[in-house]
Amino acid sequence: MTYGQNNILIVEDEPDTAELFAEMMRIIGHSVVKVNGYSPAIEQLKKGQPFAVVLDIMMPDLSGLEVLRYIREDQTLKDTPVVIVSALGLFSDVRNAMEAGVDAYLTKPVSFNELKTAVQKITHTKDQD
């Protein structure tokens, strides 16, 4: 699949949560692709650059931070806006994500307005490119 202007990649291993985030993104006008772990996320990212990524940290195969590192190290993906939405909320968790290059970090449970605002904020500068 080739990504369009408003495609959001959601990387979340919990199907109900993934669908909740997808519906939130659809409400604000985005198309959505959902995947449930590191390997499917990498496969999807190899197909093209999404408009933004909503990423969980705790997944069954590898950490979402590994997905983030992959994005930041890839020349075509490195500027992709990424928001982490995780149950991990300790200062060290946030710091690790910031050091890996995340654009925004939210802790679960997350409201519609929180996710909407974070995605709009991190993609705002991309809209102006």
Secondary structure in CASP SS format (residue, H / E / C, confidence):
PFRMAT SS
TARGET T0000
AUTHOR 0000-0000-0000
METHOD secondary structure of the structure
MODEL  1
M C 1.00
T C 1.00
Y C 1.00
G C 1.00
Q C 1.00
N C 1.00
N E 1.00
I E 1.00
L E 1.00
I E 1.00
V E 1.00
E C 1.00
D C 1.00
E C 1.00
P H 1.00
D H 1.00
T H 1.00
A H 1.00
E H 1.00
L H 1.00
F H 1.00
A H 1.00
E H 1.00
M H 1.00
M H 1.00
R H 1.00
I H 1.00
I C 1.00
G C 1.00
H C 1.00
S E 1.00
V E 1.00
V E 1.00
K E 1.00
V E 1.00
N C 1.00
G C 1.00
Y H 1.00
S H 1.00
P H 1.00
A H 1.00
I H 1.00
E H 1.00
Q H 1.00
L H 1.00
K C 1.00
K C 1.00
G C 1.00
Q C 1.00
P C 1.00
F C 1.00
A E 1.00
V E 1.00
V E 1.00
L E 1.00
D C 1.00
I C 1.00
M C 1.00
M C 1.00
P C 1.00
D C 1.00
L C 1.00
S C 1.00
G H 1.00
L H 1.00
E H 1.00
V H 1.00
L H 1.00
R H 1.00
Y H 1.00
I H 1.00
R H 1.00
E H 1.00
D C 1.00
Q C 1.00
T C 1.00
L C 1.00
K C 1.00
D C 1.00
T C 1.00
P C 1.00
V E 1.00
V E 1.00
I E 1.00
V E 1.00
S E 1.00
A C 1.00
L C 1.00
G C 1.00
L C 1.00
F H 1.00
S H 1.00
D H 1.00
V H 1.00
R H 1.00
N H 1.00
A H 1.00
M H 1.00
E H 1.00
A H 1.00
G C 1.00
V C 1.00
D C 1.00
A E 1.00
Y E 1.00
L E 1.00
T E 1.00
K C 1.00
P C 1.00
V C 1.00
S C 1.00
F H 1.00
N H 1.00
E H 1.00
L H 1.00
K H 1.00
T H 1.00
A H 1.00
V H 1.00
Q H 1.00
K H 1.00
I H 1.00
T H 1.00
H H 1.00
T H 1.00
K H 1.00
D H 1.00
Q C 1.00
D C 1.00
END
